[in-house]
């Protein structure tokens, strides 16, 4: 048993960092993580960077 609550939560913090890296989407133009998912004209999914305005599919 860990001596403190911090020892108990270390594995949760590590899992959160790994999950964030696996699911984050960065703009290929500027590298910002401020990306919105939008529906395209043909019903497909596109992405728009809210920092620089770059869009891609």
N, CA, C and O atoms as a CHARMM CRD file, in Angstrom:
* protein
*
  228
    1    1 UNK  N      0.84400  -1.17800   0.00000 PROA 1      0.00000
    2    1 UNK  CA     0.00000   0.00000   0.00000 PROA 1      0.00000
    3    1 UNK  C      0.89100   1.24300   0.00000 PROA 1      0.00000
    4    1 UNK  O      1.84600   1.31300   0.77400 PROA 1      0.00000
    5    2 UNK  N      0.59100   2.23500  -0.86400 PROA 2      0.00000
    6    2 UNK  CA     1.40400   3.44800  -0.91500 PROA 2      0.00000
    7    2 UNK  C      1.31400   4.24000   0.38300 PROA 2      0.00000
    8    2 UNK  O      0.32700   4.15400   1.11400 PROA 2      0.00000
    9    3 UNK  N      2.35500   5.00500   0.65200 PROA 3      0.00000
   10    3 UNK  CA     2.40400   5.80000   1.87600 PROA 3      0.00000
   11    3 UNK  C      1.53000   7.05300   1.76700 PROA 3      0.00000
   12    3 UNK  O      1.19900   7.65600   2.78800 PROA 3      0.00000
   13    4 UNK  N      1.15100   7.45300   0.55500 PROA 4      0.00000
   14    4 UNK  CA     0.33500   8.64200   0.40200 PROA 4      0.00000
   15    4 UNK  C     -0.66000   8.46500  -0.73400 PROA 4      0.00000
   16    4 UNK  O     -0.55000   7.53200  -1.52900 PROA 4      0.00000
   17    5 UNK  N     -1.61900   9.35600  -0.80200 PROA 5      0.00000
   18    5 UNK  CA    -2.60500   9.32400  -1.88100 PROA 5      0.00000
   19    5 UNK  C     -1.94300   9.58200  -3.22800 PROA 5      0.00000
   20    5 UNK  O     -2.43100   9.10100  -4.25100 PROA 5      0.00000
   21    6 UNK  N     -0.84100  10.33400  -3.25200 PROA 6      0.00000
   22    6 UNK  CA    -0.14000  10.60900  -4.50600 PROA 6      0.00000
   23    6 UNK  C      0.40200   9.32500  -5.12200 PROA 6      0.00000
   24    6 UNK  O      0.38200   9.16400  -6.34200 PROA 6      0.00000
   25    7 UNK  N      0.87500   8.43400  -4.30500 PROA 7      0.00000
   26    7 UNK  CA     1.35000   7.14800  -4.81100 PROA 7      0.00000
   27    7 UNK  C      0.22000   6.33300  -5.41300 PROA 7      0.00000
   28    7 UNK  O      0.43500   5.54200  -6.33100 PROA 7      0.00000
   29    8 UNK  N     -0.95600   6.52300  -4.90500 PROA 8      0.00000
   30    8 UNK  CA    -2.13000   5.80800  -5.38500 PROA 8      0.00000
   31    8 UNK  C     -2.60700   6.34500  -6.74000 PROA 8      0.00000
   32    8 UNK  O     -3.17400   5.58900  -7.52900 PROA 8      0.00000
   33    9 UNK  N     -2.38900   7.62700  -7.02100 PROA 9      0.00000
   34    9 UNK  CA    -2.91200   8.24000  -8.24400 PROA 9      0.00000
   35    9 UNK  C     -1.88500   8.37200  -9.36200 PROA 9      0.00000
   36    9 UNK  O     -2.24600   8.78600 -10.46400 PROA 9      0.00000
   37   10 UNK  N     -0.64600   8.04300  -9.12600 PROA 10     0.00000
   38   10 UNK  CA     0.39100   8.17900 -10.15500 PROA 10     0.00000
   39   10 UNK  C      0.03300   7.44200 -11.44400 PROA 10     0.00000
   40   10 UNK  O      0.20100   7.98800 -12.53400 PROA 10     0.00000
   41   11 UNK  N     -0.45200   6.22300 -11.33200 PROA 11     0.00000
   42   11 UNK  CA    -0.77200   5.44900 -12.53200 PROA 11     0.00000
   43   11 UNK  C     -1.93500   6.06600 -13.30600 PROA 11     0.00000
   44   11 UNK  O     -1.99900   5.93000 -14.52800 PROA 11     0.00000
   45   12 UNK  N     -2.85200   6.73900 -12.61700 PROA 12     0.00000
   46   12 UNK  CA    -3.96200   7.40200 -13.30200 PROA 12     0.00000
   47   12 UNK  C     -3.47900   8.59300 -14.11600 PROA 12     0.00000
   48   12 UNK  O     -3.95100   8.81500 -15.23000 PROA 12     0.00000
   49   13 UNK  N     -2.54700   9.35500 -13.57300 PROA 13     0.00000
   50   13 UNK  CA    -2.00500  10.50500 -14.29300 PROA 13     0.00000
   51   13 UNK  C     -1.23100  10.06400 -15.52500 PROA 13     0.00000
   52   13 UNK  O     -1.33000  10.69200 -16.57900 PROA 13     0.00000
   53   14 UNK  N     -0.46500   8.99300 -15.40000 PROA 14     0.00000
   54   14 UNK  CA     0.28500   8.47200 -16.53900 PROA 14     0.00000
   55   14 UNK  C     -0.65800   8.00800 -17.64000 PROA 14     0.00000
   56   14 UNK  O     -0.39400   8.25000 -18.81800 PROA 14     0.00000
   57   15 UNK  N     -1.74700   7.34700 -17.28000 PROA 15     0.00000
   58   15 UNK  CA    -2.72100   6.88400 -18.27200 PROA 15     0.00000
   59   15 UNK  C     -3.39700   8.05700 -18.96300 PROA 15     0.00000
   60   15 UNK  O     -3.67100   7.98800 -20.16100 PROA 15     0.00000
   61   16 UNK  N     -3.67100   9.13000 -18.23500 PROA 16     0.00000
   62   16 UNK  CA    -4.30600  10.31000 -18.82800 PROA 16     0.00000
   63   16 UNK  C     -3.38700  10.97100 -19.84200 PROA 16     0.00000
   64   16 UNK  O     -3.85200  11.41800 -20.89000 PROA 16     0.00000
   65   17 UNK  N     -2.10100  11.04200 -19.55600 PROA 17     0.00000
   66   17 UNK  CA    -1.14400  11.64000 -20.48900 PROA 17     0.00000
   67   17 UNK  C     -1.05600  10.79400 -21.75800 PROA 17     0.00000
   68   17 UNK  O     -1.04500  11.33500 -22.86400 PROA 17     0.00000
   69   18 UNK  N     -0.99400   9.49800 -21.60800 PROA 18     0.00000
   70   18 UNK  CA    -0.92000   8.60400 -22.77000 PROA 18     0.00000
   71   18 UNK  C     -2.18800   8.72800 -23.60600 PROA 18     0.00000
   72   18 UNK  O     -2.10900   8.79400 -24.83200 PROA 18     0.00000
   73   19 UNK  N     -3.35300   8.76000 -22.96800 PROA 19     0.00000
   74   19 UNK  CA    -4.62100   8.87700 -23.68100 PROA 19     0.00000
   75   19 UNK  C     -4.69900  10.20100 -24.42500 PROA 19     0.00000
   76   19 UNK  O     -5.16800  10.23400 -25.56400 PROA 19     0.00000
   77   20 UNK  N     -4.25300  11.29400 -23.81200 PROA 20     0.00000
   78   20 UNK  CA    -4.28400  12.60100 -24.46500 PROA 20     0.00000
   79   20 UNK  C     -3.42600  12.59600 -25.71700 PROA 20     0.00000
   80   20 UNK  O     -3.83700  13.12300 -26.75100 PROA 20     0.00000
   81   21 UNK  N     -2.24100  12.00800 -25.63700 PROA 21     0.00000
   82   21 UNK  CA    -1.34700  11.94800 -26.79400 PROA 21     0.00000
   83   21 UNK  C     -1.94700  11.10000 -27.90000 PROA 21     0.00000
   84   21 UNK  O     -1.76600  11.40900 -29.07800 PROA 21     0.00000
   85   22 UNK  N     -2.65100  10.04400 -27.55100 PROA 22     0.00000
   86   22 UNK  CA    -3.21100   9.13800 -28.54600 PROA 22     0.00000
   87   22 UNK  C     -4.43900   9.72500 -29.22600 PROA 22     0.00000
   88   22 UNK  O     -4.72700   9.37800 -30.37200 PROA 22     0.00000
   89   23 UNK  N     -5.17000  10.60500 -28.54900 PROA 23     0.00000
   90   23 UNK  CA    -6.41900  11.11000 -29.10500 PROA 23     0.00000
   91   23 UNK  C     -6.35400  12.55800 -29.54200 PROA 23     0.00000
   92   23 UNK  O     -7.30200  13.04700 -30.15700 PROA 23     0.00000
   93   24 UNK  N     -5.27800  13.26200 -29.25000 PROA 24     0.00000
   94   24 UNK  CA    -5.22000  14.66700 -29.63000 PROA 24     0.00000
   95   24 UNK  C     -4.94200  14.79300 -31.12100 PROA 24     0.00000
   96   24 UNK  O     -4.23500  13.97400 -31.70900 PROA 24     0.00000
   97   25 UNK  N     -5.50400  15.82000 -31.71300 PROA 25     0.00000
   98   25 UNK  CA    -5.34600  16.08100 -33.12900 PROA 25     0.00000
   99   25 UNK  C     -4.75700  17.47000 -33.27200 PROA 25     0.00000
  100   25 UNK  O     -5.34200  18.44500 -32.80100 PROA 25     0.00000
  101   26 UNK  N     -3.62100  17.56700 -33.90800 PROA 26     0.00000
  102   26 UNK  CA    -2.95300  18.84900 -34.07800 PROA 26     0.00000
  103   26 UNK  C     -3.06000  19.31100 -35.52600 PROA 26     0.00000
  104   26 UNK  O     -3.08500  18.49700 -36.44900 PROA 26     0.00000
  105   27 UNK  N     -3.12200  20.61200 -35.71200 PROA 27     0.00000
  106   27 UNK  CA    -3.17700  21.20100 -37.04500 PROA 27     0.00000
  107   27 UNK  C     -1.87500  20.89700 -37.79000 PROA 27     0.00000
  108   27 UNK  O     -0.79200  21.13300 -37.25400 PROA 27     0.00000
  109   28 UNK  N     -1.96600  20.37700 -39.01700 PROA 28     0.00000
  110   28 UNK  CA    -0.74500  20.09600 -39.76800 PROA 28     0.00000
  111   28 UNK  C     -0.05300  21.37000 -40.25500 PROA 28     0.00000
  112   28 UNK  O      1.11100  21.32900 -40.65200 PROA 28     0.00000
  113   29 UNK  N     -0.75700  22.48800 -40.22500 PROA 29     0.00000
  114   29 UNK  CA    -0.18600  23.74300 -40.70100 PROA 29     0.00000
  115   29 UNK  C      0.57900  24.48300 -39.59900 PROA 29     0.00000
  116   29 UNK  O      1.73500  24.86300 -39.78200 PROA 29     0.00000
  117   30 UNK  N     -0.09000  24.68300 -38.44000 PROA 30     0.00000
  118   30 UNK  CA     0.54100  25.47300 -37.37900 PROA 30     0.00000
  119   30 UNK  C      0.88900  24.66700 -36.13000 PROA 30     0.00000
  120   30 UNK  O      1.61800  25.15700 -35.26800 PROA 30     0.00000
  121   31 UNK  N      0.38000  23.43800 -36.01700 PROA 31     0.00000
  122   31 UNK  CA     0.67600  22.59300 -34.87000 PROA 31     0.00000
  123   31 UNK  C     -0.22000  22.81800 -33.66500 PROA 31     0.00000
  124   31 UNK  O     -0.02200  22.18900 -32.62600 PROA 31     0.00000
  125   32 UNK  N     -1.20100  23.70200 -33.78300 PROA 32     0.00000
  126   32 UNK  CA    -2.10000  23.99100 -32.66600 PROA 32     0.00000
  127   32 UNK  C     -3.01100  22.79600 -32.38200 PROA 32     0.00000
  128   32 UNK  O     -3.36200  22.04300 -33.29100 PROA 32     0.00000
  129   33 UNK  N     -3.38600  22.63400 -31.12700 PROA 33     0.00000
  130   33 UNK  CA    -4.32500  21.58600 -30.73700 PROA 33     0.00000
  131   33 UNK  C     -5.76000  22.09300 -30.74700 PROA 33     0.00000
  132   33 UNK  O     -6.67700  21.35200 -30.39200 PROA 33     0.00000
  133   34 UNK  N     -5.96900  23.33400 -31.14300 PROA 34     0.00000
  134   34 UNK  CA    -7.31100  23.92200 -31.20100 PROA 34     0.00000
  135   34 UNK  C     -7.95200  23.56300 -32.53600 PROA 34     0.00000
  136   34 UNK  O     -7.95200  24.35400 -33.47900 PROA 34     0.00000
  137   35 UNK  N     -8.49800  22.34800 -32.59200 PROA 35     0.00000
  138   35 UNK  CA    -9.05900  21.81200 -33.82500 PROA 35     0.00000
  139   35 UNK  C    -10.51300  21.44300 -33.60900 PROA 35     0.00000
  140   35 UNK  O    -10.86500  20.81900 -32.60800 PROA 35     0.00000
  141   36 UNK  N    -11.36600  21.83800 -34.56900 PROA 36     0.00000
  142   36 UNK  CA   -12.78700  21.50900 -34.51400 PROA 36     0.00000
  143   36 UNK  C    -13.10300  20.48800 -35.59500 PROA 36     0.00000
  144   36 UNK  O    -12.56900  20.55700 -36.70200 PROA 36     0.00000
  145   37 UNK  N    -13.97000  19.54700 -35.26800 PROA 37     0.00000
  146   37 UNK  CA   -14.40600  18.55700 -36.23500 PROA 37     0.00000
  147   37 UNK  C    -15.71800  19.06800 -36.83100 PROA 37     0.00000
  148   37 UNK  O    -16.63100  19.43700 -36.09200 PROA 37     0.00000
  149   38 UNK  N    -15.81600  19.09300 -38.16000 PROA 38     0.00000
  150   38 UNK  CA   -17.01100  19.60500 -38.83600 PROA 38     0.00000
  151   38 UNK  C    -17.44400  18.62500 -39.91800 PROA 38     0.00000
  152   38 UNK  O    -16.65500  17.80400 -40.38500 PROA 38     0.00000
  153   39 UNK  N    -18.71400  18.72500 -40.30700 PROA 39     0.00000
  154   39 UNK  CA   -19.21600  17.90500 -41.40100 PROA 39     0.00000
  155   39 UNK  C    -18.92600  18.59500 -42.71500 PROA 39     0.00000
  156   39 UNK  O    -19.15300  19.79600 -42.85900 PROA 39     0.00000
  157   40 UNK  N    -18.42400  17.83700 -43.67200 PROA 40     0.00000
  158   40 UNK  CA   -18.13800  18.37900 -44.99000 PROA 40     0.00000
  159   40 UNK  C    -19.39200  18.44700 -45.84200 PROA 40     0.00000
  160   40 UNK  O    -20.45900  17.99400 -45.42600 PROA 40     0.00000
  161   41 UNK  N    -19.26400  19.01300 -47.03300 PROA 41     0.00000
  162   41 UNK  CA   -20.40600  19.15500 -47.93800 PROA 41     0.00000
  163   41 UNK  C    -20.98800  17.81400 -48.36100 PROA 41     0.00000
  164   41 UNK  O    -22.20300  17.69300 -48.51600 PROA 41     0.00000
  165   42 UNK  N    -20.15700  16.82500 -48.54600 PROA 42     0.00000
  166   42 UNK  CA   -20.63100  15.50800 -48.98700 PROA 42     0.00000
  167   42 UNK  C    -20.93000  14.57300 -47.82400 PROA 42     0.00000
  168   42 UNK  O    -21.07600  13.36800 -48.02700 PROA 42     0.00000
  169   43 UNK  N    -21.02300  15.10100 -46.61800 PROA 43     0.00000
  170   43 UNK  CA   -21.31700  14.29300 -45.44400 PROA 43     0.00000
  171   43 UNK  C    -20.09800  13.69500 -44.77100 PROA 43     0.00000
  172   43 UNK  O    -20.21300  13.04700 -43.73100 PROA 43     0.00000
  173   44 UNK  N    -18.92900  13.90900 -45.35900 PROA 44     0.00000
  174   44 UNK  CA   -17.70100  13.41100 -44.74600 PROA 44     0.00000
  175   44 UNK  C    -17.29200  14.28700 -43.57100 PROA 44     0.00000
  176   44 UNK  O    -17.90700  15.32100 -43.31300 PROA 44     0.00000
  177   45 UNK  N    -16.26800  13.87400 -42.87500 PROA 45     0.00000
  178   45 UNK  CA   -15.78600  14.62800 -41.71900 PROA 45     0.00000
  179   45 UNK  C    -14.54100  15.40100 -42.10400 PROA 45     0.00000
  180   45 UNK  O    -13.61400  14.84500 -42.69300 PROA 45     0.00000
  181   46 UNK  N    -14.52000  16.66800 -41.77400 PROA 46     0.00000
  182   46 UNK  CA   -13.36100  17.52000 -41.99400 PROA 46     0.00000
  183   46 UNK  C    -12.95600  18.14200 -40.67600 PROA 46     0.00000
  184   46 UNK  O    -13.67900  18.05400 -39.68400 PROA 46     0.00000
  185   47 UNK  N    -11.80300  18.76700 -40.67200 PROA 47     0.00000
  186   47 UNK  CA   -11.28000  19.41500 -39.48200 PROA 47     0.00000
  187   47 UNK  C    -10.88500  20.84200 -39.82100 PROA 47     0.00000
  188   47 UNK  O    -10.43200  21.12500 -40.93000 PROA 47     0.00000
  189   48 UNK  N    -11.06000  21.73900 -38.85600 PROA 48     0.00000
  190   48 UNK  CA   -10.68700  23.14000 -39.02600 PROA 48     0.00000
  191   48 UNK  C     -9.90100  23.57200 -37.79700 PROA 48     0.00000
  192   48 UNK  O    -10.31700  23.33300 -36.66400 PROA 48     0.00000
  193   49 UNK  N     -8.76900  24.20500 -38.03100 PROA 49     0.00000
  194   49 UNK  CA    -7.97300  24.75100 -36.93500 PROA 49     0.00000
  195   49 UNK  C     -8.56400  26.10200 -36.56200 PROA 49     0.00000
  196   49 UNK  O     -8.67300  26.99000 -37.40800 PROA 49     0.00000
  197   50 UNK  N     -8.94300  26.25800 -35.31400 PROA 50     0.00000
  198   50 UNK  CA    -9.53000  27.52600 -34.87600 PROA 50     0.00000
  199   50 UNK  C     -8.45600  28.56100 -34.56900 PROA 50     0.00000
  200   50 UNK  O     -8.77300  29.71700 -34.28700 PROA 50     0.00000
  201   51 UNK  N     -7.19800  28.16200 -34.62000 PROA 51     0.00000
  202   51 UNK  CA    -6.10600  29.11400 -34.38600 PROA 51     0.00000
  203   51 UNK  C     -5.68100  29.78900 -35.68300 PROA 51     0.00000
  204   51 UNK  O     -5.47300  31.00200 -35.70500 PROA 51     0.00000
  205   52 UNK  N     -5.54600  29.01400 -36.77700 PROA 52     0.00000
  206   52 UNK  CA    -5.03900  29.60300 -38.02700 PROA 52     0.00000
  207   52 UNK  C     -6.03200  29.53100 -39.18800 PROA 52     0.00000
  208   52 UNK  O     -5.81900  30.17100 -40.21700 PROA 52     0.00000
  209   53 UNK  N     -7.11500  28.76000 -39.03500 PROA 53     0.00000
  210   53 UNK  CA    -8.12300  28.67700 -40.07800 PROA 53     0.00000
  211   53 UNK  C     -7.88400  27.58500 -41.11400 PROA 53     0.00000
  212   53 UNK  O     -8.69900  27.40800 -42.01900 PROA 53     0.00000
  213   54 UNK  N     -6.79900  26.86200 -40.99700 PROA 54     0.00000
  214   54 UNK  CA    -6.49600  25.78000 -41.95200 PROA 54     0.00000
  215   54 UNK  C     -7.55400  24.69800 -41.84200 PROA 54     0.00000
  216   54 UNK  O     -7.97400  24.35800 -40.73600 PROA 54     0.00000
  217   55 UNK  N     -7.99400  24.14800 -42.97400 PROA 55     0.00000
  218   55 UNK  CA    -8.96900  23.04500 -42.95000 PROA 55     0.00000
  219   55 UNK  C     -8.41700  21.86900 -43.74500 PROA 55     0.00000
  220   55 UNK  O     -7.66800  22.05500 -44.70500 PROA 55     0.00000
  221   56 UNK  N     -8.79200  20.65400 -43.34100 PROA 56     0.00000
  222   56 UNK  CA    -8.34400  19.44300 -44.01000 PROA 56     0.00000
  223   56 UNK  C     -9.31000  18.31200 -43.71400 PROA 56     0.00000
  224   56 UNK  O    -10.14100  18.40400 -42.81000 PROA 56     0.00000
  225   57 UNK  N     -9.18800  17.24300 -44.48900 PROA 57     0.00000
  226   57 UNK  CA   -10.05500  16.06400 -44.30400 PROA 57     0.00000
  227   57 UNK  C     -9.22700  14.87600 -43.89000 PROA 57     0.00000
  228   57 UNK  O     -9.76600  13.78900 -43.68400 PROA 57     0.00000
